[in-house]
Amino acid sequence: MGRFGPAFVLPTIGGLERMDSRGYQAQPESRATALPGQERSHARVLQAIVTGTPSGMEGPALAQLEGRHRASSGNALRAAVLGASDGLLSNFSLVMGVAGANTEGRAVLVAGLAGLLAGAFSMALGEWISVQSSRELYERQIAIERDELEQNPAEEQEELALIYQAKGLPEEQARALAARLMADRPTALDTLAREELGVDPDELGGSAWEAALSSFLLFAVGAIVPVAPFLFLSGLAAVGLSVALSTLGLFGIGAAITLLTGRSVWYSGMRQVLVGLAAAAITFGIGRLIGISLGG
């Protein structure tokens, strides 16, 4: 791989993936589930990469091929993009508002850094509380399900059978599968948590600390962009550079959003730029009016 590159092994991997994609269709336990479609999705993506151009594939093309993957890994990408977008938009507007009232570099720098820290800590704490509360809720639901499994195993087995019937399995196969799962209580609990509650017991919504740290860093990355010019410039030069860097950052975030939406890079990028510049222009105008009122 290191000597010949990915193009050397991708055809082999693609062929194996196409073979595996037909395996789940023959299994009664998975025939009515999402597994066959997911494996076909894997095969389509690999085939498109193998036969694609050497320059790679754009976000919209990958989004169309991936299909269901946008719902899983897309959550992390969505959080990353929105975190950076919040930081950039909010601090850009704050910096322009203060610059409208007073273009002196130190005042804008202090306000921008304060906005960065306040916003990043607020995002981090809010994300920690949100994820931790979700984890506690999921843990309580799983505990209730565990008690029900111990006290009424026959009722829980019937629920499992009904779930698999609703997924398309014949009644006899659904009952046989439910009985086989109930023979192992940890497996039964895991299955009930996933199928009945929609909860992954191994994840429980993710780590609260990881979510908090990610939110803090992503917000800070976006928020530092409009502040950076005021670290070494002042006056209109700093304001102009801040606007330019923020415009580039807004376009980049808009382009990244196309990995989630599948829209045109130019459409999403320019939309993000227009929204950000409009917000900054409004706050700059308000700051200018306040500065004139206080100065006069």
C-alpha atoms as an extended CHARMM CRD file, in Angstrom:
* protein
*
       296  EXT
         1         1  MET       CA              0.0000000000        0.0000000000        0.0000000000  PROA      1               0.0000000000
         2         2  GLY       CA              2.7550000000        2.4380000000        0.9240000000  PROA      2               0.0000000000
         3         3  ARG       CA              4.6600000000        1.6890000000       -2.3030000000  PROA      3               0.0000000000
         4         4  PHE       CA              1.8350000000        1.3090000000       -4.8210000000  PROA      4               0.0000000000
         5         5  GLY       CA             -0.8170000000        3.5750000000       -3.2920000000  PROA      5               0.0000000000
         6         6  PRO       CA             -4.5270000000        3.0120000000       -2.5810000000  PROA      6               0.0000000000
         7         7  ALA       CA             -5.3580000000        2.5440000000       -6.2880000000  PROA      7               0.0000000000
         8         8  PHE       CA             -3.4740000000       -0.7730000000       -6.1610000000  PROA      8               0.0000000000
         9         9  VAL       CA             -5.6820000000       -2.3490000000       -3.4720000000  PROA      9               0.0000000000
        10        10  LEU       CA             -9.0320000000       -0.5920000000       -3.9810000000  PROA      10              0.0000000000
        11        11  PRO       CA            -10.2200000000       -2.8860000000       -6.8240000000  PROA      11              0.0000000000
        12        12  THR       CA             -9.6430000000       -5.9450000000       -4.6140000000  PROA      12              0.0000000000
        13        13  ILE       CA            -11.4420000000       -4.3800000000       -1.6600000000  PROA      13              0.0000000000
        14        14  GLY       CA            -14.2920000000       -3.2900000000       -3.9300000000  PROA      14              0.0000000000
        15        15  GLY       CA            -14.7140000000       -6.8230000000       -5.2620000000  PROA      15              0.0000000000
        16        16  LEU       CA            -14.8040000000       -8.3090000000       -1.7660000000  PROA      16              0.0000000000
        17        17  GLU       CA            -17.3320000000       -5.6890000000       -0.6670000000  PROA      17              0.0000000000
        18        18  ARG       CA            -19.6270000000       -6.5320000000       -3.5900000000  PROA      18              0.0000000000
        19        19  MET       CA            -19.4780000000      -10.2130000000       -2.6390000000  PROA      19              0.0000000000
        20        20  ASP       CA            -20.2400000000       -9.4610000000        1.0100000000  PROA      20              0.0000000000
        21        21  SER       CA            -23.1180000000       -7.1500000000        0.0800000000  PROA      21              0.0000000000
        22        22  ARG       CA            -25.0880000000      -10.1870000000       -1.1440000000  PROA      22              0.0000000000
        23        23  GLY       CA            -24.4040000000      -12.2700000000        1.9510000000  PROA      23              0.0000000000
        24        24  TYR       CA            -26.8300000000      -10.5110000000        4.3010000000  PROA      24              0.0000000000
        25        25  GLN       CA            -29.6900000000      -10.8740000000        1.8380000000  PROA      25              0.0000000000
        26        26  ALA       CA            -29.6050000000      -14.6480000000        2.3280000000  PROA      26              0.0000000000
        27        27  GLN       CA            -29.8150000000      -14.4670000000        6.1300000000  PROA      27              0.0000000000
        28        28  PRO       CA            -33.3660000000      -14.5070000000        7.5620000000  PROA      28              0.0000000000
        29        29  GLU       CA            -32.2860000000      -12.4890000000       10.6090000000  PROA      29              0.0000000000
        30        30  SER       CA            -31.0590000000       -9.5680000000        8.5130000000  PROA      30              0.0000000000
        31        31  ARG       CA            -33.1640000000       -9.7870000000        5.3710000000  PROA      31              0.0000000000
        32        32  ALA       CA            -35.8060000000       -7.4010000000        6.7130000000  PROA      32              0.0000000000
        33        33  THR       CA            -33.3240000000       -5.0680000000        8.3930000000  PROA      33              0.0000000000
        34        34  ALA       CA            -31.1650000000       -2.2160000000        7.0740000000  PROA      34              0.0000000000
        35        35  LEU       CA            -28.0160000000       -4.3640000000        6.8270000000  PROA      35              0.0000000000
        36        36  PRO       CA            -28.4010000000       -5.4450000000        3.1750000000  PROA      36              0.0000000000
        37        37  GLY       CA            -28.9580000000       -1.8630000000        2.0660000000  PROA      37              0.0000000000
        38        38  GLN       CA            -26.0380000000       -0.6330000000        4.1230000000  PROA      38              0.0000000000
        39        39  GLU       CA            -23.6930000000       -3.1860000000        2.5820000000  PROA      39              0.0000000000
        40        40  ARG       CA            -24.8900000000       -2.2780000000       -0.9050000000  PROA      40              0.0000000000
        41        41  SER       CA            -24.1630000000        1.3520000000       -0.0340000000  PROA      41              0.0000000000
        42        42  HSD       CA            -20.5980000000        0.3970000000        0.9440000000  PROA      42              0.0000000000
        43        43  ALA       CA            -20.1560000000       -1.3990000000       -2.3560000000  PROA      43              0.0000000000
        44        44  ARG       CA            -21.4780000000        1.5610000000       -4.3800000000  PROA      44              0.0000000000
        45        45  VAL       CA            -19.1420000000        3.9970000000       -2.6430000000  PROA      45              0.0000000000
        46        46  LEU       CA            -16.0800000000        1.8120000000       -3.1810000000  PROA      46              0.0000000000
        47        47  GLN       CA            -16.9850000000        1.1920000000       -6.8070000000  PROA      47              0.0000000000
        48        48  ALA       CA            -17.4020000000        4.9190000000       -7.4230000000  PROA      48              0.0000000000
        49        49  ILE       CA            -14.0300000000        5.6230000000       -5.8160000000  PROA      49              0.0000000000
        50        50  VAL       CA            -12.3290000000        2.8800000000       -7.8270000000  PROA      50              0.0000000000
        51        51  THR       CA            -13.7310000000        4.1710000000      -11.1360000000  PROA      51              0.0000000000
        52        52  GLY       CA            -13.5930000000        7.8540000000      -10.1820000000  PROA      52              0.0000000000
        53        53  THR       CA            -11.2280000000       10.5360000000      -11.4010000000  PROA      53              0.0000000000
        54        54  PRO       CA             -7.7060000000       10.8830000000       -9.9450000000  PROA      54              0.0000000000
        55        55  SER       CA             -8.6230000000       14.3080000000       -8.5390000000  PROA      55              0.0000000000
        56        56  GLY       CA            -11.1020000000       12.7390000000       -6.1280000000  PROA      56              0.0000000000
        57        57  MET       CA            -14.7910000000       13.3270000000       -5.4900000000  PROA      57              0.0000000000
        58        58  GLU       CA            -16.6010000000       16.4230000000       -4.3060000000  PROA      58              0.0000000000
        59        59  GLY       CA            -18.7810000000       16.5410000000       -1.2000000000  PROA      59              0.0000000000
        60        60  PRO       CA            -22.1400000000       16.4800000000       -3.0410000000  PROA      60              0.0000000000
        61        61  ALA       CA            -21.1340000000       13.3740000000       -4.9880000000  PROA      61              0.0000000000
        62        62  LEU       CA            -20.0460000000       11.5460000000       -1.8590000000  PROA      62              0.0000000000
        63        63  ALA       CA            -23.2100000000       12.6350000000       -0.0660000000  PROA      63              0.0000000000
        64        64  GLN       CA            -25.3560000000       11.1550000000       -2.8320000000  PROA      64              0.0000000000
        65        65  LEU       CA            -23.4140000000        7.8910000000       -2.8220000000  PROA      65              0.0000000000
        66        66  GLU       CA            -23.1990000000        7.4900000000        0.9110000000  PROA      66              0.0000000000
        67        67  GLY       CA            -26.9090000000        7.8710000000        1.5330000000  PROA      67              0.0000000000
        68        68  ARG       CA            -27.4900000000        6.4400000000        4.9720000000  PROA      68              0.0000000000
        69        69  HSD       CA            -24.0050000000        7.3720000000        6.2700000000  PROA      69              0.0000000000
        70        70  ARG       CA            -25.0050000000       11.0050000000        6.5720000000  PROA      70              0.0000000000
        71        71  ALA       CA            -27.2600000000        9.9960000000        9.4360000000  PROA      71              0.0000000000
        72        72  SER       CA            -24.4910000000        8.4190000000       11.5000000000  PROA      72              0.0000000000
        73        73  SER       CA            -21.0920000000        9.9630000000       10.8740000000  PROA      73              0.0000000000
        74        74  GLY       CA            -22.9610000000       13.0490000000        9.6860000000  PROA      74              0.0000000000
        75        75  ASN       CA            -23.8460000000       13.8660000000       13.2790000000  PROA      75              0.0000000000
        76        76  ALA       CA            -20.2210000000       14.4040000000       14.2380000000  PROA      76              0.0000000000
        77        77  LEU       CA            -19.5630000000       16.4030000000       11.0940000000  PROA      77              0.0000000000
        78        78  ARG       CA            -22.6800000000       18.4880000000       11.6830000000  PROA      78              0.0000000000
        79        79  ALA       CA            -21.5730000000       19.2900000000       15.2400000000  PROA      79              0.0000000000
        80        80  ALA       CA            -18.1020000000       20.2660000000       14.0180000000  PROA      80              0.0000000000
        81        81  VAL       CA            -19.3740000000       22.5090000000       11.2280000000  PROA      81              0.0000000000
        82        82  LEU       CA            -22.0450000000       24.1800000000       13.3420000000  PROA      82              0.0000000000
        83        83  GLY       CA            -19.6650000000       24.7090000000       16.2680000000  PROA      83              0.0000000000
        84        84  ALA       CA            -17.1450000000       26.5280000000       14.0940000000  PROA      84              0.0000000000
        85        85  SER       CA            -19.9390000000       28.4140000000       12.3450000000  PROA      85              0.0000000000
        86        86  ASP       CA            -21.3830000000       29.6330000000       15.6500000000  PROA      86              0.0000000000
        87        87  GLY       CA            -17.9860000000       30.8110000000       16.8370000000  PROA      87              0.0000000000
        88        88  LEU       CA            -17.1840000000       32.6610000000       13.6380000000  PROA      88              0.0000000000
        89        89  LEU       CA            -20.5960000000       34.2480000000       13.1420000000  PROA      89              0.0000000000
        90        90  SER       CA            -21.1090000000       35.3740000000       16.7310000000  PROA      90              0.0000000000
        91        91  ASN       CA            -17.6120000000       36.7300000000       17.2870000000  PROA      91              0.0000000000
        92        92  PHE       CA            -17.4500000000       38.3600000000       13.8430000000  PROA      92              0.0000000000
        93        93  SER       CA            -20.6460000000       40.2390000000       14.6580000000  PROA      93              0.0000000000
        94        94  LEU       CA            -19.3270000000       41.1710000000       18.1190000000  PROA      94              0.0000000000
        95        95  VAL       CA            -15.9870000000       42.3880000000       16.7710000000  PROA      95              0.0000000000
        96        96  MET       CA            -17.6540000000       44.4790000000       14.0610000000  PROA      96              0.0000000000
        97        97  GLY       CA            -20.0770000000       45.9510000000       16.5770000000  PROA      97              0.0000000000
        98        98  VAL       CA            -17.2540000000       47.0850000000       18.8620000000  PROA      98              0.0000000000
        99        99  ALA       CA            -15.1810000000       48.2530000000       15.8900000000  PROA      99              0.0000000000
       100       100  GLY       CA            -18.1120000000       50.3600000000       14.7250000000  PROA      100             0.0000000000
       101       101  ALA       CA            -18.0880000000       52.2030000000       18.0390000000  PROA      101             0.0000000000
       102       102  ASN       CA            -14.2980000000       52.3160000000       18.4630000000  PROA      102             0.0000000000
       103       103  THR       CA            -11.7580000000       51.1020000000       15.9190000000  PROA      103             0.0000000000
       104       104  GLU       CA             -8.9100000000       51.3330000000       18.4510000000  PROA      104             0.0000000000
       105       105  GLY       CA             -7.2620000000       47.9330000000       18.3430000000  PROA      105             0.0000000000
       106       106  ARG       CA             -7.0100000000       47.1800000000       22.0530000000  PROA      106             0.0000000000
       107       107  ALA       CA            -10.7210000000       47.6920000000       22.7510000000  PROA      107             0.0000000000
       108       108  VAL       CA            -11.7390000000       45.4320000000       19.8680000000  PROA      108             0.0000000000
       109       109  LEU       CA             -9.1430000000       42.8210000000       20.8280000000  PROA      109             0.0000000000
       110       110  VAL       CA            -10.3250000000       42.6780000000       24.4420000000  PROA      110             0.0000000000
       111       111  ALA       CA            -13.9610000000       42.4150000000       23.3590000000  PROA      111             0.0000000000
       112       112  GLY       CA            -13.1500000000       39.7290000000       20.7730000000  PROA      112             0.0000000000
       113       113  LEU       CA            -11.1370000000       37.5940000000       23.1730000000  PROA      113             0.0000000000
       114       114  ALA       CA            -13.8200000000       37.9870000000       25.8400000000  PROA      114             0.0000000000
       115       115  GLY       CA            -16.4570000000       36.9040000000       23.3130000000  PROA      115             0.0000000000
       116       116  LEU       CA            -14.3290000000       33.9240000000       22.3140000000  PROA      116             0.0000000000
       117       117  LEU       CA            -13.8440000000       32.7000000000       25.8740000000  PROA      117             0.0000000000
       118       118  ALA       CA            -17.4040000000       33.3960000000       26.9930000000  PROA      118             0.0000000000
       119       119  GLY       CA            -18.9070000000       31.7110000000       23.9530000000  PROA      119             0.0000000000
       120       120  ALA       CA            -16.5570000000       28.7080000000       24.0480000000  PROA      120             0.0000000000
       121       121  PHE       CA            -17.1440000000       28.0550000000       27.7590000000  PROA      121             0.0000000000
       122       122  SER       CA            -20.8850000000       28.5440000000       27.3340000000  PROA      122             0.0000000000
       123       123  MET       CA            -20.9860000000       26.1050000000       24.4240000000  PROA      123             0.0000000000
       124       124  ALA       CA            -18.8630000000       23.5700000000       26.2890000000  PROA      124             0.0000000000
       125       125  LEU       CA            -20.9610000000       23.6860000000       29.4680000000  PROA      125             0.0000000000
       126       126  GLY       CA            -24.2070000000       23.5750000000       27.5280000000  PROA      126             0.0000000000
       127       127  GLU       CA            -23.0010000000       20.5790000000       25.5190000000  PROA      127             0.0000000000
       128       128  TRP       CA            -21.8040000000       18.7950000000       28.6690000000  PROA      128             0.0000000000
       129       129  ILE       CA            -25.1610000000       19.2640000000       30.3890000000  PROA      129             0.0000000000
       130       130  SER       CA            -27.0570000000       18.1770000000       27.2810000000  PROA      130             0.0000000000
       131       131  VAL       CA            -25.0410000000       15.0040000000       26.6740000000  PROA      131             0.0000000000
       132       132  GLN       CA            -24.8030000000       14.0770000000       30.3530000000  PROA      132             0.0000000000
       133       133  SER       CA            -28.5610000000       14.5080000000       30.8150000000  PROA      133             0.0000000000
       134       134  SER       CA            -29.1580000000       12.2970000000       27.7750000000  PROA      134             0.0000000000
       135       135  ARG       CA            -26.8100000000        9.6370000000       29.1480000000  PROA      135             0.0000000000
       136       136  GLU       CA            -28.6130000000        9.6570000000       32.5080000000  PROA      136             0.0000000000
       137       137  LEU       CA            -31.9680000000        9.3420000000       30.7570000000  PROA      137             0.0000000000
       138       138  TYR       CA            -30.7260000000        6.4230000000       28.6460000000  PROA      138             0.0000000000
       139       139  GLU       CA            -29.2160000000        4.7090000000       31.7060000000  PROA      139             0.0000000000
       140       140  ARG       CA            -32.5450000000        4.9950000000       33.5370000000  PROA      140             0.0000000000
       141       141  GLN       CA            -34.4470000000        3.5980000000       30.5500000000  PROA      141             0.0000000000
       142       142  ILE       CA            -32.0520000000        0.6490000000       30.2720000000  PROA      142             0.0000000000
       143       143  ALA       CA            -32.3250000000        0.0180000000       34.0300000000  PROA      143             0.0000000000
       144       144  ILE       CA            -36.1190000000       -0.0820000000       33.7230000000  PROA      144             0.0000000000
       145       145  GLU       CA            -35.8120000000       -2.4600000000       30.7700000000  PROA      145             0.0000000000
       146       146  ARG       CA            -33.4420000000       -4.6790000000       32.8060000000  PROA      146             0.0000000000
       147       147  ASP       CA            -35.9870000000       -4.8810000000       35.6540000000  PROA      147             0.0000000000
       148       148  GLU       CA            -38.7880000000       -5.7290000000       33.2320000000  PROA      148             0.0000000000
       149       149  LEU       CA            -36.6100000000       -8.4070000000       31.6750000000  PROA      149             0.0000000000
       150       150  GLU       CA            -36.0640000000      -10.0200000000       35.0780000000  PROA      150             0.0000000000
       151       151  GLN       CA            -39.6600000000       -9.7290000000       36.2680000000  PROA      151             0.0000000000
       152       152  ASN       CA            -41.5850000000      -10.4310000000       33.0530000000  PROA      152             0.0000000000
       153       153  PRO       CA            -39.3190000000      -12.3430000000       30.6160000000  PROA      153             0.0000000000
       154       154  ALA       CA            -42.2680000000      -13.7980000000       28.7120000000  PROA      154             0.0000000000
       155       155  GLU       CA            -43.6990000000      -10.3340000000       28.0690000000  PROA      155             0.0000000000
       156       156  GLU       CA            -40.3300000000       -9.0250000000       26.8950000000  PROA      156             0.0000000000
       157       157  GLN       CA            -39.9170000000      -12.0250000000       24.6000000000  PROA      157             0.0000000000
       158       158  GLU       CA            -43.3220000000      -11.2640000000       23.1060000000  PROA      158             0.0000000000
       159       159  GLU       CA            -42.2330000000       -7.6430000000       22.5610000000  PROA      159             0.0000000000
       160       160  LEU       CA            -39.1360000000       -8.7980000000       20.7310000000  PROA      160             0.0000000000
       161       161  ALA       CA            -41.1830000000      -11.1000000000       18.5290000000  PROA      161             0.0000000000
       162       162  LEU       CA            -43.5780000000       -8.2700000000       17.6870000000  PROA      162             0.0000000000
       163       163  ILE       CA            -40.6600000000       -5.9610000000       16.8560000000  PROA      163             0.0000000000
       164       164  TYR       CA            -39.2330000000       -8.4420000000       14.3750000000  PROA      164             0.0000000000
       165       165  GLN       CA            -42.6590000000       -9.0930000000       12.8910000000  PROA      165             0.0000000000
       166       166  ALA       CA            -43.0110000000       -5.3430000000       12.3790000000  PROA      166             0.0000000000
       167       167  LYS       CA            -39.6750000000       -5.4420000000       10.5510000000  PROA      167             0.0000000000
       168       168  GLY       CA            -41.0900000000       -7.9820000000        8.1190000000  PROA      168             0.0000000000
       169       169  LEU       CA            -40.1430000000      -11.4030000000        9.5230000000  PROA      169             0.0000000000
       170       170  PRO       CA            -42.8210000000      -14.1150000000        9.4440000000  PROA      170             0.0000000000
       171       171  GLU       CA            -44.3750000000      -14.7710000000       12.8490000000  PROA      171             0.0000000000
       172       172  GLU       CA            -42.7560000000      -18.1730000000       13.3050000000  PROA      172             0.0000000000
       173       173  GLN       CA            -39.2720000000      -16.8860000000       12.4920000000  PROA      173             0.0000000000
       174       174  ALA       CA            -39.7810000000      -13.7970000000       14.6560000000  PROA      174             0.0000000000
       175       175  ARG       CA            -40.7720000000      -15.8980000000       17.6600000000  PROA      175             0.0000000000
       176       176  ALA       CA            -37.8600000000      -18.2940000000       17.1150000000  PROA      176             0.0000000000
       177       177  LEU       CA            -35.4050000000      -15.4160000000       16.9100000000  PROA      177             0.0000000000
       178       178  ALA       CA            -36.8690000000      -13.7870000000       20.0370000000  PROA      178             0.0000000000
       179       179  ALA       CA            -36.5930000000      -17.0680000000       21.9620000000  PROA      179             0.0000000000
       180       180  ARG       CA            -32.9790000000      -17.5100000000       20.8750000000  PROA      180             0.0000000000
       181       181  LEU       CA            -32.1040000000      -13.9880000000       22.0010000000  PROA      181             0.0000000000
       182       182  MET       CA            -33.8770000000      -14.4130000000       25.3500000000  PROA      182             0.0000000000
       183       183  ALA       CA            -31.7040000000      -17.4250000000       26.1370000000  PROA      183             0.0000000000
       184       184  ASP       CA            -28.8480000000      -14.9720000000       26.7670000000  PROA      184             0.0000000000
       185       185  ARG       CA            -30.1060000000      -12.1630000000       29.0380000000  PROA      185             0.0000000000
       186       186  PRO       CA            -27.2870000000       -9.6460000000       28.3540000000  PROA      186             0.0000000000
       187       187  THR       CA            -27.8510000000      -10.0880000000       24.6270000000  PROA      187             0.0000000000
       188       188  ALA       CA            -31.5960000000       -9.7600000000       25.1170000000  PROA      188             0.0000000000
       189       189  LEU       CA            -31.1400000000       -6.5260000000       27.0850000000  PROA      189             0.0000000000
       190       190  ASP       CA            -28.7930000000       -5.1440000000       24.4550000000  PROA      190             0.0000000000
       191       191  THR       CA            -31.2630000000       -6.0160000000       21.7020000000  PROA      191             0.0000000000
       192       192  LEU       CA            -34.2380000000       -4.5290000000       23.5550000000  PROA      192             0.0000000000
       193       193  ALA       CA            -32.3180000000       -1.3340000000       24.2350000000  PROA      193             0.0000000000
       194       194  ARG       CA            -31.4700000000       -0.9770000000       20.5530000000  PROA      194             0.0000000000
       195       195  GLU       CA            -34.7350000000       -2.1480000000       19.0300000000  PROA      195             0.0000000000
       196       196  GLU       CA            -37.3220000000       -0.9160000000       21.5370000000  PROA      196             0.0000000000
       197       197  LEU       CA            -35.6340000000        2.1670000000       23.0140000000  PROA      197             0.0000000000
       198       198  GLY       CA            -33.4390000000        3.1160000000       20.0700000000  PROA      198             0.0000000000
       199       199  VAL       CA            -30.4100000000        3.3610000000       22.3780000000  PROA      199             0.0000000000
       200       200  ASP       CA            -26.9070000000        2.0220000000       21.7970000000  PROA      200             0.0000000000
       201       201  PRO       CA            -25.8290000000        0.7330000000       25.2500000000  PROA      201             0.0000000000
       202       202  ASP       CA            -22.1710000000        1.0190000000       24.2670000000  PROA      202             0.0000000000
       203       203  GLU       CA            -22.4540000000        4.7110000000       23.4180000000  PROA      203             0.0000000000
       204       204  LEU       CA            -25.4050000000        6.2040000000       25.3450000000  PROA      204             0.0000000000
       205       205  GLY       CA            -25.1740000000        9.3760000000       23.2950000000  PROA      205             0.0000000000
       206       206  GLY       CA            -21.3880000000        9.6830000000       23.5510000000  PROA      206             0.0000000000
       207       207  SER       CA            -19.0200000000       11.1060000000       26.1450000000  PROA      207             0.0000000000
       208       208  ALA       CA            -20.1370000000       14.3390000000       27.8150000000  PROA      208             0.0000000000
       209       209  TRP       CA            -16.5280000000       15.4360000000       28.3600000000  PROA      209             0.0000000000
       210       210  GLU       CA            -15.5690000000       14.7030000000       24.7770000000  PROA      210             0.0000000000
       211       211  ALA       CA            -18.5720000000       16.6630000000       23.5290000000  PROA      211             0.0000000000
       212       212  ALA       CA            -17.7390000000       19.5860000000       25.8240000000  PROA      212             0.0000000000
       213       213  LEU       CA            -14.0950000000       19.7180000000       24.7710000000  PROA      213             0.0000000000
       214       214  SER       CA            -14.9960000000       19.4280000000       21.0900000000  PROA      214             0.0000000000
       215       215  SER       CA            -17.5330000000       22.2410000000       21.3880000000  PROA      215             0.0000000000
       216       216  PHE       CA            -15.0250000000       24.4620000000       23.1860000000  PROA      216             0.0000000000
       217       217  LEU       CA            -12.2770000000       23.9090000000       20.6020000000  PROA      217             0.0000000000
       218       218  LEU       CA            -14.5140000000       24.1820000000       17.5380000000  PROA      218             0.0000000000
       219       219  PHE       CA            -16.1760000000       27.3710000000       18.7640000000  PROA      219             0.0000000000
       220       220  ALA       CA            -12.7620000000       28.8410000000       19.5920000000  PROA      220             0.0000000000
       221       221  VAL       CA            -11.3760000000       27.9410000000       16.1530000000  PROA      221             0.0000000000
       222       222  GLY       CA            -14.1900000000       29.8200000000       14.4610000000  PROA      222             0.0000000000
       223       223  ALA       CA            -14.1580000000       32.7300000000       16.9260000000  PROA      223             0.0000000000
       224       224  ILE       CA            -10.4180000000       33.4220000000       16.6300000000  PROA      224             0.0000000000
       225       225  VAL       CA            -10.6520000000       34.2190000000       12.8980000000  PROA      225             0.0000000000
       226       226  PRO       CA            -12.1660000000       37.7340000000       13.1750000000  PROA      226             0.0000000000
       227       227  VAL       CA            -10.0430000000       38.5540000000       16.2460000000  PROA      227             0.0000000000
       228       228  ALA       CA             -6.6360000000       37.5220000000       14.8820000000  PROA      228             0.0000000000
       229       229  PRO       CA             -5.9290000000       40.7140000000       12.8390000000  PROA      229             0.0000000000
       230       230  PHE       CA             -6.3050000000       42.8720000000       15.9560000000  PROA      230             0.0000000000
       231       231  LEU       CA             -3.3950000000       41.0220000000       17.5680000000  PROA      231             0.0000000000
       232       232  PHE       CA             -0.9310000000       42.8740000000       15.3270000000  PROA      232             0.0000000000
       233       233  LEU       CA             -2.9520000000       45.6350000000       13.5700000000  PROA      233             0.0000000000
       234       234  SER       CA             -5.3540000000       48.3860000000       14.5760000000  PROA      234             0.0000000000
       235       235  GLY       CA             -7.7780000000       50.8080000000       12.9900000000  PROA      235             0.0000000000
       236       236  LEU       CA             -9.3290000000       50.3070000000        9.5630000000  PROA      236             0.0000000000
       237       237  ALA       CA             -6.4980000000       48.0010000000        8.4310000000  PROA      237             0.0000000000
       238       238  ALA       CA             -7.4010000000       45.5090000000       11.1690000000  PROA      238             0.0000000000
       239       239  VAL       CA            -11.1080000000       45.8510000000       10.4150000000  PROA      239             0.0000000000
       240       240  GLY       CA            -10.5470000000       45.2550000000        6.6990000000  PROA      240             0.0000000000
       241       241  LEU       CA             -8.3620000000       42.1850000000        7.2830000000  PROA      241             0.0000000000
       242       242  SER       CA            -10.8470000000       40.8400000000        9.8040000000  PROA      242             0.0000000000
       243       243  VAL       CA            -13.6470000000       41.1410000000        7.2660000000  PROA      243             0.0000000000
       244       244  ALA       CA            -11.5420000000       39.4300000000        4.5810000000  PROA      244             0.0000000000
       245       245  LEU       CA            -10.4890000000       36.5140000000        6.7910000000  PROA      245             0.0000000000
       246       246  SER       CA            -14.0070000000       36.0790000000        8.1370000000  PROA      246             0.0000000000
       247       247  THR       CA            -15.4120000000       36.0540000000        4.6040000000  PROA      247             0.0000000000
       248       248  LEU       CA            -13.0180000000       33.2660000000        3.6460000000  PROA      248             0.0000000000
       249       249  GLY       CA            -13.8840000000       31.3790000000        6.8250000000  PROA      249             0.0000000000
       250       250  LEU       CA            -17.6180000000       31.7440000000        6.2020000000  PROA      250             0.0000000000
       251       251  PHE       CA            -17.2480000000       30.4480000000        2.6580000000  PROA      251             0.0000000000
       252       252  GLY       CA            -15.1910000000       27.4940000000        3.8960000000  PROA      252             0.0000000000
       253       253  ILE       CA            -17.8420000000       26.5820000000        6.4680000000  PROA      253             0.0000000000
       254       254  GLY       CA            -20.5710000000       26.8910000000        3.8570000000  PROA      254             0.0000000000
       255       255  ALA       CA            -18.5860000000       24.6180000000        1.5450000000  PROA      255             0.0000000000
       256       256  ALA       CA            -18.1620000000       22.0760000000        4.3670000000  PROA      256             0.0000000000
       257       257  ILE       CA            -21.9260000000       22.0350000000        4.8990000000  PROA      257             0.0000000000
       258       258  THR       CA            -22.3140000000       20.5310000000        1.4130000000  PROA      258             0.0000000000
       259       259  LEU       CA            -20.9940000000       17.2530000000        2.8530000000  PROA      259             0.0000000000
       260       260  LEU       CA            -24.2610000000       17.1450000000        4.8150000000  PROA      260             0.0000000000
       261       261  THR       CA            -26.7030000000       18.7010000000        2.3530000000  PROA      261             0.0000000000
       262       262  GLY       CA            -25.3240000000       17.6600000000       -1.0260000000  PROA      262             0.0000000000
       263       263  ARG       CA            -25.9340000000       21.1930000000       -2.3580000000  PROA      263             0.0000000000
       264       264  SER       CA            -23.5820000000       23.1650000000       -4.5800000000  PROA      264             0.0000000000
       265       265  VAL       CA            -20.3580000000       24.3660000000       -2.9290000000  PROA      265             0.0000000000
       266       266  TRP       CA            -20.7950000000       27.8430000000       -4.3930000000  PROA      266             0.0000000000
       267       267  TYR       CA            -24.4370000000       28.0860000000       -3.3450000000  PROA      267             0.0000000000
       268       268  SER       CA            -23.8120000000       27.0300000000        0.2650000000  PROA      268             0.0000000000
       269       269  GLY       CA            -20.5790000000       28.9860000000        0.5470000000  PROA      269             0.0000000000
       270       270  MET       CA            -22.0030000000       32.2560000000       -0.7770000000  PROA      270             0.0000000000
       271       271  ARG       CA            -25.1530000000       31.8800000000        1.2920000000  PROA      271             0.0000000000
       272       272  GLN       CA            -23.0390000000       31.5610000000        4.4250000000  PROA      272             0.0000000000
       273       273  VAL       CA            -20.9710000000       34.5880000000        3.3950000000  PROA      273             0.0000000000
       274       274  LEU       CA            -24.0280000000       36.7600000000        2.7520000000  PROA      274             0.0000000000
       275       275  VAL       CA            -25.6350000000       35.8520000000        6.0790000000  PROA      275             0.0000000000
       276       276  GLY       CA            -22.4150000000       36.5050000000        7.9940000000  PROA      276             0.0000000000
       277       277  LEU       CA            -21.6690000000       39.8070000000        6.2730000000  PROA      277             0.0000000000
       278       278  ALA       CA            -25.2520000000       40.9780000000        6.7940000000  PROA      278             0.0000000000
       279       279  ALA       CA            -25.0630000000       40.2370000000       10.5350000000  PROA      279             0.0000000000
       280       280  ALA       CA            -21.6680000000       41.9550000000       10.8090000000  PROA      280             0.0000000000
       281       281  ALA       CA            -22.8740000000       45.0030000000        8.8540000000  PROA      281             0.0000000000
       282       282  ILE       CA            -25.8930000000       45.4100000000       11.1220000000  PROA      282             0.0000000000
       283       283  THR       CA            -23.8420000000       45.2110000000       14.3190000000  PROA      283             0.0000000000
       284       284  PHE       CA            -21.1910000000       47.5280000000       12.8570000000  PROA      284             0.0000000000
       285       285  GLY       CA            -23.8930000000       50.0810000000       12.0540000000  PROA      285             0.0000000000
       286       286  ILE       CA            -25.3970000000       49.8020000000       15.5200000000  PROA      286             0.0000000000
       287       287  GLY       CA            -21.9460000000       50.1460000000       17.0730000000  PROA      287             0.0000000000
       288       288  ARG       CA            -21.2210000000       53.2160000000       14.9610000000  PROA      288             0.0000000000
       289       289  LEU       CA            -24.4890000000       54.8510000000       16.0760000000  PROA      289             0.0000000000
       290       290  ILE       CA            -23.7350000000       54.0860000000       19.7240000000  PROA      290             0.0000000000
       291       291  GLY       CA            -20.2060000000       55.4160000000       19.3520000000  PROA      291             0.0000000000
       292       292  ILE       CA            -21.4340000000       58.6430000000       17.8010000000  PROA      292             0.0000000000
       293       293  SER       CA            -24.0880000000       59.0810000000       20.5070000000  PROA      293             0.0000000000
       294       294  LEU       CA            -21.6200000000       58.5370000000       23.3390000000  PROA      294             0.0000000000
       295       295  GLY       CA            -18.9540000000       60.6770000000       21.6980000000  PROA      295             0.0000000000
       296       296  GLY       CA            -21.3320000000       63.5300000000       20.9390000000  PROA      296             0.0000000000
